[in-house]
Amino acid sequence: MVANTLPIIDISFFLDPSATADARNKTATAINSACEEFGFFYLTGHGIPTTTLDEIISLARQFFALQLPDKNKIKRYEAGSQEGGDGARGYQGMGENVTGGRRDMHEAVDLYREWDHSKNEQEEDNSMTGRYATLQGPNLWPDQPSNLKPTYLAYIEQLKAVGKALVRAMGVALDLPPPTPKAEKAMEDSEVFVRNTDHSFWVMRLIGYPKLDTPFAKDANETEFSCGEHTDYGCVTLLLTDPTPGALQVLLKDGTTWLNANPVPGAFVVNIGDMIERWTNGLWLSTRHRVIHRGDGYRVSVPFFYEPNFDAVVKPLASCVERSGKPPIHHGNTYGEHLMGKVFSNFYS
């Protein structure tokens, strides 16, 4: 029987220090089931007010409504360019993002955790020259709407707390051993994801999708996508969208059925990424999904990607290798190495 909706999971017990172990274990069991079956679920109980979520969407919509010259004030430029770009941060015009070798019919603003220059003794580009190496520049914030930056910065701090609670719950869901005091990053206990995301190299995107039959996409056809089929390449995604139905589609485990992940008011759509698949040795698969916006209006979404630390070494956990009964699916490398490869492949120059 094909499921017709994603499960809904309340994360509040992992945000409440007084919650009982039994309550947390029930949440963890639900997460394990959702990750095994779908790799996607709705997340409630996160504690972020609906008024805040509505404002985040509204501010993104106001930015995308600006004239192109205004949006291009924070244009994403190539790393090392004289314009001061770092190849990743800033505004992308329509069709500049690439998925599966095809241009996506959306525009976006990309924000990342600020680069810690104090740890990079070999960096060649810096703010004195106005040139930056890939990912090492500052975030490019729009000056309109004027309250976008402070509102988003406060929101990001809230999301980081939710992300931490979620990956802590995932460690419990995998039935990993209790945490070890002063453990090394690689210690395989229930806090392994928490330790390896304690300086999460998070990403946030503001994304605007015109209807596919608008002049922005005049050659729209059944093979054109608002965002092509893909998996997310990090840890976990907390997706906030406007109420537009029928746009985000999730590929079910049968490999042929696409399920609409329609918005649930006040809830995030959560999915696991490639790093969780790697850590779990495929016990939890990073699910393919796509966006095809053929409904009414201009769709806006704001995903937050709660990622591993840039220098976190991600490789299959020994207990997951044993449980899966398969050889390790990856030899392991740092998340930063993985991310850099994705950045270089996801944009047209």
N, C-alpha and C positions, 0 to 999 in steps of 0.2 A: 504494500500500500504506500503510495507517495504522499509524503507530508505536505500540508497546504500552508503551513506557517512555521516560523522559527520559534524555538523555546524562549520563554521570558525568565530571566534570572535576576533575583534581588541580591545585590552585593553589600547591602547595609551591614550585615553581620561582620564583614571583614573591615568595615570602617568604624565599628563600635568596639572600643577596647574592652567593654564589659560583656560582650556577647559570649555565650557558652560555647564550648567545644562541639557540643551536639548540633547547635544551630549552624556553626561554621561547616561542620562536616556535611550537613544536608546541602548547603550551598555548593560545596566542593563536589559532591556527587553529581549535582545537576550540571556543573561546568564540565566535568569529565564526560558525561553523556552527550552534552551539546557538542563538545569538541570532537568526540569520536564520530558522531552521526552527521554533523553539519559543518563544523568549523566556523559557524556563525550562530549568534543568538542576540536577543535584545537584553539590555542591561538597565535595570531600574534600581532604586534605592541608593543612588550615587550622591544624593544630597545637594546637587546643584539646582537652584531654583529655575522653574520654567521661565520666569521673567528674564533671567540671565541668558538662557538658551535662545529665547526669542530675540534678544538684543544682538546676540552674536550673528544670527542669520540676517537680521535687519541691516547691520553695519556692513556685512559682506555685500548684500544686495545694493546698498547705497554706493559702495565703491565701484561695483561693476556697471552701475548706471552712469558713471562719469564718462566724459568724452575721452576718446583714445589718447590724445596728447597728455591728458591729466594722468591716465593710468600708466602711460609710458614714462612718467617721471621716476618710477621705481622699476624700470625695465630690467629683466634678467639679462646681464651681459656675460660674455665668455670670461672664464678665469684668466687673470693676467691682462685683461683689456685695459686700455687707458680710461675707460668709463668707470672703472672701479668695481666691476662685477666679479663674482667668484664662481660663476658657472652654474649656480643652483638657486640662490636666493633672489626673490623679486617677482615681478609680473611677467607672465607668459601670455602672449597673444593667442588668438584662436588658431588651433592646428599646430602649435609649436610642441606640445607634448606628444610623445610617440609611444604607442603600445603595440607590440608585435609587428613593428615596422610600418605601422600606419598612423597617420595623423589623427589625433583625437579632436572631436568637435567640442572643445571647451576652452575657456580661458581660466587663469588661476594666478594666485599669489602664493609663493612658497616661503615659509619661515622655518628656521632650524634653531636648535640650541646654539647659543653663541659659542664661537670657537675659543678655547682656552689657549691663548698665544703664549702664556708663560711656560707651557709644557713642550713647545715646539721650537727646539733650538736650531733646526735646520731649515725653517721656512724662508723662502726667498722673497716673497711678496709681502708688503705691509702697508699700513695706512699712510705712511710718509710718502710713498711713491704713488698712492692711489691705485695700486694693483694688488690683487689677492690671489693666492693659490686656490684651487678648488675647495669649496666649502669653508674657507677661512675668512671670508668677508663678514661684515655686519649684516644683520637683517635690514631690509629696505622697507621701511614703514611708510604707508601713504599719509600725506598731510590732510587728506579728506577721506572720510569724515574725521573731524578733529579728535573725537573721543575713541576712535577705533583702537589705537595703540594701547592706551591705559586699560581699556576694557578687556582687550585680548590678553594682555600680560597677566591680569588678575585671573582670567579664565584659565590660562595655561597652568597656573599654580594649582587651581582646583583639579584640573584634569590629571596632573602629575600624581596627586594624592589618590585619585580613583585608579589610575594605572598601577600604582604600587599595591593597592589593595587587591586588584584583580590578579596580578602575577603572584602575589602571596597565596591567594586562593588556588591558583593553578598548581603551585607546589604541593599543596595539601591534596588537591584533586588527583595528582599522580601518585599519591601514597608514598611520597618520599619521607625519609626518616626525619624526626624532630630536629629543629635547628641546633647547630653546635656553636657555643659561645666563641667569639673571635675567630670564626671560621675563615679560611681562605676563600677567594672568589670561586674557585672551582669545586669546593666541597659540595658533594651531591646530597644535600639535605633539602628540606622543604622551603628554605630561604634562598636557594641557589639563583632563582630568577630575580629576587629582590636585590641581592648583592650585585648582580650583573646588570642591573638597571638603575643603580643608585645615583649615577650621573647620566641618566638616559639621554642619548643623542636624539631627542624627540624631533618630530617634524609636524608642522601644521600647514594645511592647505586651505585656502579659500577658493572655491571652484564655482564657476558660473557656466551653466549649460543652456544655450538657446535651443528651442525646439528644432529638431533635425530638418524640418522642411522650411525653415526660415532662410532669408537671403544669406545668412552666414554659412549655410550648408545647402546651397541651391542644387547641388548634385546628389542630394541625399537619396540613398537607396537602402535596400535590406542588408547590405554589407558594410554600411557606414555606422560608426558607433560614436556616442558621446564620449565614452571611454571604453577601449577595447578589452577583450577578455584577458584577465591577468590574475596573479596572486599578489598579495602584499608581501614585501620582502623583509619586513622587520619582525617585531614581536607581537603586539596587539594593536588593533585599530579601534578607536572610539569615534564613531561616525555620527555627526549631527546633520540632519537635513531639514529642508523645508517640507511642507506637507505633501508635495507632489508624489502621487502613487505611480506604480508601474514602470519606474525608471531603473532602479537598482535590481539586478537579477543575480541569483546565486545558483551555481551549478551543483545539483545534487549528486550523491554518490553513484547513481546509476550511469553518470557520465553523459546523459542525454537530456535530462529534464531541468529546465530553468525555473526557479522559484522566485517570484517577486518578493523582495524584502521591503515591503511598504512601511513608511514611517509609523511608529507608535508614539503618540504624544508623550513628551517628557522622558523618553528612553533613548539610549544610544543603540545603534546597531554595532555590534562588536564582531570582529573576526580575527582569527589568529593568522600570523604571517609565517614566512619561510623559516625564520629563526626558531620559532616554536616547533615547527615540523622537524627541523634538524635536531634540536635538543631532545625531542621525544622519539627520535629515530622512526618517525612516520606513524607512531601510534595516534597522533593528532595531525591530520593533514591540513595544509594551507589550501583553502578552497578557492577555486577559480570563480570570478565574478566579473560583471560588466555593467555598463550604464548605457541604456538606449532610451533617450528622452524624446518621445513622440507625443507626449501629452500637452496640456495647455500651459502657457506661460514660460517664464524664464526660471529654470530650476537652480537653486543654490544649495550647496552642501559645504560643510566645514569638518573634514576628518582630522583627527589628531592621532598621530602614530607614536605610541609609547614604545621606544626602541631600546635595545641593549646599549650599554656604554660603547663609545666609539672603539675603545681598546679591548672590549670583552671578547674572549675567545669562545666561540660557539661551536660545540661538537656534541655528538650524541651522548646522553647520560648513560652510564653503564647499566643501570637498572632498567632503562627503557630499551636498550639493546637486548638485554636478556628477555624482557617481557615480549618484545616484538618477534623474537626468534629469527631475526634477520641480521646480516652483517651490518656494521655501521654504514649509514647512508652518506656520510661525509667525513673527511679526515680532520676537519676543523680549521677555521681561520678567524680573524677578528671581524667583528661587525663592520668596522671602518673599511676594511678591504672589500667586503661584500657591497657596502653602500656606494663606494666610489665607482665600482663597476656599473652599478645601476644608474648613477647620475650621468655617466658618460654615454649610456645607451638610450636614455629616455628623452633626449632633446634633439631637435634638428638644429644644426648650427646655422 
